[in-house]
Amino acid sequence: MKYPLDKSYSLLSPRLVILVTTVNSKEGVNAAPISFCSPVSFSPPTVMISLTPPTRTHKNIQETKEFVLNILPKQYTDQVLRCAARYPEGINKLEVVGLKKFSSVLVKPPRVKEAFAWLECRLIDEKKLGDHFAIFGEVLTAEVKDEAIKEGEIDFSKVSPILHLFKENFAFDFKVVKQKRYD
């Protein structure tokens, strides 16, 4: 069966849901959930997020050249998804949805306290591709809560991140298995 091209992105599922925090030039905080996110380089560590314009997130990244990727566990799904709603400029979405912020290490946008991992990023490039902008950020620092680590690796079965399939379909509590790789 031929699959519709406008739905082909859903074949690349599940995708991790990230809560991107940014600030504007007046240091007003914004938060937006995205699932179009991918690592693109080991060295320097670089990630790509894809945003539909016009958004405050995109505008803020263009202004300040900084953003934070916050990875939250499934129990915060409702709060994360409520950050997608449009609020008047100057409203701190994190406060409205009941999430707490705290200072980042190297960038101005805050981290989300309820997250289990954070990547602080600096904009290095952006490209308009179709109806989205691909935003490339160098990861300046990455941290993970101690309780999310087991034997030096993230224990995804313990933290159960939010995974997006398509539209309002999400996945949780996936089974983690080790499989031999043939590199």
TIDONU-747326 format. One line per 4 residues: number of its first residue (from 1); for each residue x, y, z of N, C-alpha, C, O. Coordinates in steps of 0.001 Angstrom, whole numbers, padded with zeros to 6 digits. Layout:
% residues N
NUM) X:Y:Z:X:Y:Z:X:Y:Z:X:Y:Z  ... $
//
This chain:
% residues 183
1) 000838:-001180:000000:000000:000000:000000:000882:001242:000000:001815:001347:000796  000595:002159:-000870:001311:003415:-000911:000857:004249:000291:-000335:004330:000590  001839:004873:000982:001525:005666:002174:001554:007151:001824:002438:007587:001086  000615:007931:002334:000561:009357:001981:001848:010093:002383:002333:009940:003504 $
5) 002384:010877:001474:003623:011604:001740:003493:012560:002912:004452:012743:003662  002324:013178:003088:002165:014133:004188:002086:013441:005552:002072:014111:006585  002036:012123:005562:002052:011361:006808:003325:010520:006939:003478:009788:007917  004230:010613:005978:005422:009755:005977:006317:009966:007197:007024:009044:007605 $
9) 006300:011178:007793:007092:011418:008996:006723:010450:010117:007574:010093:010931  005465:010022:010163:005021:009134:011239:005667:007755:011158:005646:007004:012133  006243:007413:010001:006957:006143:009881:008271:006180:010660:008855:005135:010947  008730:007375:010998:009958:007545:011778:009605:007740:013249:010079:008677:013890 $
13) 008792:006873:013762:008292:006961:015132:008699:005723:015906:008969:004691:015292  008753:005781:017216:008464:006944:018047:009655:007903:018084:010801:007522:017847  009334:009166:018391:010342:010202:018520:010285:010767:019938:009205:010939:020502  011436:011048:020500:011535:011638:021830:010923:013028:021831:011190:013830:020936 $
17) 010106:013313:022831:009547:014656:022989:010501:015446:023880:010848:015024:024983  010908:016589:023374:011835:017475:024076:011081:018752:024422:010291:019237:023611  011311:019305:025609:010777:020619:025943:011924:021612:025771:012887:021607:026538  011804:022464:024752:012849:023443:024452:012562:024717:025240:011479:025290:025126 $
21) 013528:025157:026035:013382:026428:026730:014285:027461:026076:015428:027187:025711  013727:028661:025943:014441:029793:025369:014101:031029:026181:013177:031017:026994  014852:032089:025955:014511:033399:026513:014564:034409:025378:015273:034217:024390  013800:035496:025535:013895:036562:024551:014952:037565:025004:015602:037355:026028 $
25) 015127:038634:024265:016172:039606:024589:015924:040292:025930:016842:040871:026512  014677:040230:026426:014355:040806:027742:014361:039733:028826:013943:039977:029958  014841:038541:028467:014953:037385:029355:013603:036815:029786:013510:036175:030834  012551:037040:028987:011269:036382:029202:011391:034930:028779:011943:034639:027718 $
29) 010882:034014:029595:011047:032573:029375:009942:032021:028480:008771:032370:028628  010333:031154:027551:009381:030433:026711:009735:028947:026758:010898:028584:026930  008728:028098:026604:008941:026647:026564:008041:026060:025491:006869:026421:025389  008595:025147:024687:007824:024542:023600:008200:023077:023437:009384:022745:023371 $
33) 007193:022186:023371:007479:020773:023122:007705:020533:021628:006990:021077:020787  008705:019715:021313:008957:019325:019923:009313:017846:019893:009804:017290:020876  009059:017219:018749:009492:015827:018593:010356:015651:017354:010795:014540:017055  010600:016727:016639:011527:016674:015507:012883:017123:016031:013218:018306:015972 $
37) 013661:016174:016544:014948:016456:017178:015882:015285:016897:015472:014126:016955  017151:015599:016588:018082:014523:016273:019521:014957:016497:019869:016111:016245  020368:014033:016974:021805:014330:016966:022286:014295:015519:021791:013505:014715  023255:015156:015187:023783:015164:013822:025302:015075:013773:025865:014909:012691 $
41) 025989:015182:014923:027446:015084:014946:027917:014708:016344:027382:015183:017345  028938:013839:016393:029575:013504:017668:030566:014596:018082:030637:014972:019252  031331:015100:017105:032387:016055:017422:032448:017148:016355:032826:016869:015217  032084:018381:016698:031553:018757:018006:030135:018197:018171:029423:018000:017186 $
45) 029731:017941:019421:028383:017414:019633:027353:018426:019136:027293:019557:019617  026547:018001:018168:025598:018901:017525:024247:018216:017414:024154:017029:017102  023190:018999:017680:021823:018508:017553:021080:019374:016550:021484:020500:016260  019986:018832:016025:019124:019573:015120:017705:019478:015665:017221:018391:015981 $
49) 017050:020618:015770:015627:020637:016074:014931:021294:014892:015507:022143:014211  013711:020899:014660:012960:021421:013527:011741:022166:014054:010948:021621:014821  011605:023428:013627:010531:024287:014118:009708:024827:012964:010241:025127:011896  008398:024948:013185:007533:025589:012195:007446:027071:012526:007149:027442:013661 $
53) 007703:027913:011542:007605:029353:011812:006154:029812:011707:005355:029094:011106  005779:030926:012235:006586:031722:013155:006302:031272:014585:005141:031103:014958  007316:031080:015368:007130:030720:016770:008030:031600:017630:009045:032118:017165  007643:031758:018882:008500:032495:019824:009809:031755:020038:010860:032370:020216 $
57) 009737:030420:020021:010955:029631:020203:011971:029979:019122:013137:030241:019420  011531:029980:017872:012422:030293:016758:012937:031729:016879:014133:031976:016729  012048:032658:017145:012425:034071:017297:013452:034236:018425:014452:034936:018267  013195:033588:019556:014108:033702:020698:015489:033129:020378:016506:033711:020754 $
61) 015526:031985:019682:016812:031392:019315:017557:032315:018363:018772:032473:018483  016852:032923:017425:017498:033862:016510:018063:035066:017265:019149:035547:016940  017329:035558:018277:017766:036730:019049:018952:036432:019961:019924:037187:019992  018867:035327:020706:019853:035078:021768:020899:034034:021403:021940:033944:022053 $
65) 020624:033229:020346:021533:032172:019882:021699:031038:020888:022697:030320:020843  020739:030865:021797:020853:029830:022828:019508:029134:023057:018446:029723:022858  019579:027859:023482:018384:027111:023861:018799:025915:024702:019955:025495:024680  017834:025371:025446:018066:024188:026272:017065:023117:025864:015875:023392:025714 $
69) 017557:021894:025686:016700:020738:025444:016506:020031:026777:017467:019547:027374  015271:019972:027240:014911:019344:028514:014175:018052:028203:013201:018059:027451  014633:016943:028774:014004:015641:028528:013297:015219:029808:013932:014974:030833  011977:015137:029733:011168:014854:030911:010572:013456:030858:010342:012913:029777 $
73) 010319:012866:032039:009666:011550:032078:008159:011667:031843:007581:012753:031896  007548:010514:031583:006139:010444:031170:005164:011086:032155:004101:011546:031738  005491:011131:033440:004523:011693:034391:004287:013192:034184:003374:013763:034781  005103:013830:033345:004931:015259:033062:004379:015503:031652:004463:016620:031143 $
77) 003827:014483:031030:003326:014615:029662:002315:015744:029533:002424:016557:028614  001347:015816:030415:000320:016850:030310:000932:018245:030391:000591:019116:029591  001828:018464:031346:002458:019782:031487:003281:020130:030249:003237:021262:029767  004032:019152:029735:004859:019392:028549:003970:019764:027365:004251:020738:026667 $
81) 002902:019001:027129:002033:019259:025984:001264:020567:026125:000963:021217:025124  000946:020957:027352:000264:022242:027562:001166:023418:027205:000670:024516:026956  002459:023213:027175:003382:024275:026753:003244:024586:025265:003756:025608:024807  002568:023736:024503:002354:023994:023075:001299:025074:022851:001253:025680:021780 $
85) 000455:025319:023847:-000589:026336:023710:000040:027720:023597:001103:027985:024159  -000634:028590:022864:-000153:029972:022723:-000615:030786:023933:-001792:030784:024294  000330:031469:024537:000053:032363:025650:000527:033755:025255:001397:033886:024394  -000029:034794:025866:000441:036142:025543:001940:036282:025848:002452:035676:026789 $
89) 002627:037088:025039:004058:037310:025257:004265:037844:026671:003491:038666:027161  005315:037363:027309:005623:037775:028675:005108:036800:029720:005498:036881:030884  004236:035879:029322:003726:034862:030254:004741:033721:030298:005150:033208:029256  005142:033331:031497:006074:032221:031666:005271:030921:031606:004568:030571:032554 $
93) 005382:030210:030482:004617:028967:030297:004936:027943:031380:004046:027216:031823  006181:027877:031808:006549:026892:032831:005727:027088:034092:005225:026120:034663  005584:028334:034533:004784:028617:035727:003321:028256:035501:002686:027660:036371  002783:028614:034337:001372:028359:034038:001056:026866:034097:000006:026480:034612 $
97) 001956:026015:033573:001675:024573:033523:002159:023820:034763:001932:022616:034880  002820:024515:035686:003235:023882:036939:004610:023238:036919:004881:022331:037707  005484:023694:036027:006865:023208:036013:007776:024282:036591:007474:025473:036523  008890:023844:037157:009817:024779:037789:011075:024952:036943:011542:024010:036303 $
101) 011609:026156:036952:012847:026428:036222:013982:026612:037213:013772:026949:038378  015200:026378:036713:016389:026744:037473:017490:027102:036488:017408:026781:035303  018509:027765:036987:019547:028316:036121:020324:027238:035394:020639:026184:035946  020623:027532:034146:021502:026673:033358:022949:026982:033747:023219:027944:034466 $
105) 023861:026162:033267:025277:026320:033594:025954:027322:032665:026699:028184:033131  025707:027225:031349:026444:028030:030378:025594:028945:029507:026140:029790:028798  024277:028800:029541:023410:029612:028684:022352:030309:029537:022122:029930:030686  021708:031331:028967:020682:032084:029701:019352:031361:029835:018732:031447:030896 $
109) 018874:030640:028794:017587:029951:028985:017682:028970:030161:018700:028304:030345  016607:028893:030951:016645:028015:032118:016462:026544:031756:016015:026187:030666  016824:025726:032709:016519:024298:032649:015182:024070:033353:014734:024904:034140  014554:022933:033062:013307:022547:033732:013675:021542:034815:014253:020492:034532 $
113) 013334:021871:036060:013727:021049:037207:013213:019612:037118:013914:018687:037529  012020:019409:036597:011415:018079:036547:012038:017171:035487:011768:015970:035469  012856:017723:034616:013524:016929:033576:014537:015986:034210:015017:016233:035317  014861:014899:033501:015922:014015:033978:017218:014237:033222:018261:013706:033602 $
117) 017157:015027:032142:018375:015324:031386:018231:016677:030693:017129:017116:030366  019392:017331:030475:019418:018652:029863:020600:018752:028917:021689:018255:029206  020372:019402:027779:021446:019744:026855:021369:021250:026620:020380:021756:026090  022413:021952:027014:022479:023389:026783:023163:023604:025441:024238:023058:025190 $
121) 022533:024405:024576:022995:024525:023198:023167:025980:022767:022497:026888:023260  024096:026160:021824:024311:027446:021171:024065:027267:019686:024579:026333:019069  023276:028165:019114:022946:028127:017691:024211:028229:016855:025039:029115:017066  024354:027300:015891:025480:027401:014958:025018:027609:013522:025780:028100:012689 $
125) 023768:027235:013228:023272:027427:011868:021776:027137:011847:021238:026481:012740  021124:027636:010814:019723:027273:010572:019484:027267:009075:020092:028034:008328  018589:026388:008651:018249:026246:007235:016732:026130:007112:016097:025389:007862  016159:026866:006166:014732:026702:005886:014594:025503:004956:015191:025462:003880 $
129) 013806:024540:005384:013566:023332:004598:012066:023113:004539:011453:022720:005532  011471:023365:003384:010023:023213:003253:009295:024137:004197:009538:025344:004203  008397:023577:005002:007607:024393:005925:008216:024491:007319:007556:024969:008241  009456:024050:007492:010143:024084:008781:011496:024780:008663:012024:024979:007569 $
133) 012034:025139:009814:013418:025586:009927:014181:024521:010690:013758:024104:011769  015306:024076:010137:016208:023169:010844:017185:024043:011615:017927:024831:011030  017177:023894:012926:018022:024682:013823:019130:023763:014320:018854:022737:014942  020374:024124:014050:021521:023323:014475:022171:023983:015675:022506:025167:015637 $
137) 022348:023221:016732:022954:023760:017946:024098:022902:018423:023994:021676:018450  025200:023547:018804:026306:022829:019429:025953:022611:020891:025554:023548:021583  026099:021378:021365:025828:021055:022758:027036:021520:023569:028145:021010:023406  026797:022500:024447:027877:023068:025255:028097:022283:026539:029226:022153:027011 $
141) 027026:021767:027094:027102:020921:028284:025862:020035:028319:024792:020431:027858  026013:018841:028866:024912:017889:029007:024961:017321:030418:026034:017002:030930  023806:017198:031037:023733:016621:032382:022526:015700:032486:021512:015882:031812  022672:014704:033355:021615:013738:033626:021528:013575:035139:022556:013521:035813 $
145) 020317:013496:035679:020148:013261:037117:020769:011917:037480:020656:010950:036728  021422:011862:038628:022096:010645:039086:021170:009433:039106:021581:008331:038742  019921:009630:039528:018986:008500:039641:018564:007937:038285:017953:006871:038220  018885:008643:037209:018557:008159:035861:019709:007366:035246:019605:006908:034108 $
149) 020798:007201:035985:021990:006510:035475:022127:005131:036128:021946:004968:037334  022451:004154:035293:022720:002799:035782:023927:002287:035000:023901:002232:033771  024967:001919:035711:026195:001413:035104:026746:002370:034037:027213:001947:032980  026676:003668:034346:027256:004679:033467:026422:005070:032264:026859:005899:031465 $
153) 025225:004498:032107:024350:004793:030970:022974:005237:031482:022606:004947:032620  022228:005933:030642:020869:006318:031019:020002:005068:031073:020003:004262:030142  019268:004912:032156:018349:003790:032326:016966:004235:031851:016134:004667:032649  016732:004123:030531:015482:004610:029945:014261:003858:030461:013165:004418:030501 $
157) 014432:002602:030857:013286:001872:031389:012845:002453:032728:011676:002345:033099  013769:003063:033447:013445:003662:034739:012808:005042:034577:011855:005371:035283  013329:005848:033654:012831:007221:033531:011662:007358:032565:010925:008341:032645  011471:006425:031673:010352:006394:030728:010066:007763:030105:009126:008447:030509 $
161) 010875:008158:029127:010652:009457:028477:009371:009468:027654:008791:008424:027357  008949:010662:027297:007751:010851:026488:008124:010600:025025:009044:011227:024501  007421:009697:024377:007673:009377:022969:006437:009701:022144:005325:009319:022509  006629:010402:021038:005523:010809:020174:005473:009910:018944:006502:009651:018319 $
165) 004295:009442:018602:004091:008641:017400:003587:009542:016275:004304:009778:015303  002369:010043:016399:001784:010989:015450:000516:011547:016085:-000133:010889:016898  000178:012772:015698:-000995:013466:016223:-001049:013338:017742:-000102:013727:018425  -002161:012789:018290:-002266:012673:019746:-001878:011290:020262:-002321:010885:021336 $
169) -001066:010572:019517:-000633:009223:019896:000796:009255:020433:001716:009760:019791  000946:008694:021636:002225:008673:022330:002538:007255:022785:001665:006388:022787  003791:007026:023169:004208:005709:023654:004998:005894:024946:005734:006867:025109  004826:004931:025866:005526:004966:027147:005978:003552:027505:005514:002560:026944 $
173) 006902:003503:028460:007304:002238:029079:007778:001190:028080:007364:000032:028131  008648:001610:027178:009169:000653:026210:010140:-000316:026884:010704:-000016:027936  010323:-001458:026277:011239:-002472:026794:012623:-002224:026196:012767:-002061:024985  013632:-002199:027056:015010:-001983:026616:015701:-003338:026527:015673:-004113:027482 $
177) 016318:-003626:025390:017067:-004871:025205:018446:-004545:024645:018622:-003556:023934  019409:-005379:024970:020754:-005223:024393:020842:-006134:023170:020388:-007278:023197  021421:-005615:022120:021546:-006339:020876:022949:-006118:020339:023432:-004986:020305  023600:-007180:019923:024935:-007059:019362:024899:-006184:018100:024034:-006344:017240 $
181) 025855:-005264:018015:025996:-004418:016821:027161:-004913:015984:028128:-005455:016518  027076:-004732:014696:028119:-005160:013793:028742:-003927:013132:028523:-003652:011952  029515:-003205:013921:030121:-001963:013430:031314:-002250:012580:031952:-001324:012079 $
//
